[in-house]
């Protein structure tokens, strides 16, 4: 049986997505670890201790455990985490010396730095999933510190396998970081179809307290500039003014990162300025499995992100049979087939988004897109992703690890 260490320094699979800096990566780590365990891969997820009361080890299910590694104060801001990576790696190595593994799988650049070090110190193959890339964010107006860019380049140069969530992310890895194409594997995330599947919209609206006759747009995600909520609010104002005066926008999520609360204030001020503050319902982050009811309640799910390596919200909405109107960026270009399973918008003009949303609000068009989206989403499963990774881990355990590209 393969023994796997999953490094997820800043995103615990035990934390509810949408709270603080928790999001799609938490879902990815949790669902993938569970599916790997079910497929026979003994999986231990190593996270930085984020709660004084958290036990050192939590058994989530057979073959899947979470280990908390002490590294700095529990309430350390994400922006300060680079300063405790060495301490985290020291603790990680001590665990791995006692509980040896065959492969290390790091998630995000901080975990990649830790994984890179233990790869060499313990002679282990390293698999890395970045989730977001600094140079991609810089291209879309969200610059990251130079230390992150350098670290990503070093980890990419020494990873035995670099996992990409989509064709677009694979292209970005090659174009922006010179990644070796032979070491890139495209393994899309999945969706839990037991929760995320088509259902009765009227019942969903009754469950969450929405008017059954009001055209409803839905935004799900962390409130931060990267996610583009301002575009969704601007599009709502256009729609209310031109075609659907009773339309509403439901926002499920909370502020995230150092700019989160400032962004929330900015968005509320924008809504006041545009005269749609009373057309927005703000909903606190929800337990992941309950999001399906919110998706089913919507006529259209709006994903106006500046960048996305994949776009798990778009996949979950599609699995629920709801059309998605998304920015034509990153993995969303792979996930959303324009005018097939949803609509892609090439610019960030709220009026352009409003036109696409208006088209999706047409019952015939929305029904066609939603049905096709649900059918396509059925091919995305965590068990498929886990099966591919199980074979990949097995192959890596018998190879000579890649040496650093100097």
Secondary structure, 3 states (H helix, E strand, C coil): CCEEEEECCCCCCCCCCCCCCCCHHHHHHHHHHHHHHHCCCEEEEEEECCCCCCCCEEEEECCEEEEEECCCCCCCCHHHHHHHHHHHHHHHHHHHHHCCCCEEEEEHHHHHHHHHHHHHHHCCEEEEECCCCHHHHHHCCCCCCHHHHHHHHHHHHHCCEEEECCHHHHHHHHHHHCCCHHHEEECCCCCCCCCCCCCCHHHHHHHHCCCCCCCEEEEECCECHHHCHHHHHHHHHHHHHHCCCCCEEEEECCECCCCHHHHHHHHHHHHHHHCCHHHEEEECCCCHHHHHHHHHHCCEEEECCCCCCCCHHHHHHHHCCCEEEEECCCCHHHHCCECCCEEEECCCCHHHHHHHHHHHHCHHHHHHHHHHHHHHHCCCCHHHHHHHHHHHHHHHCCCCCCCCCC
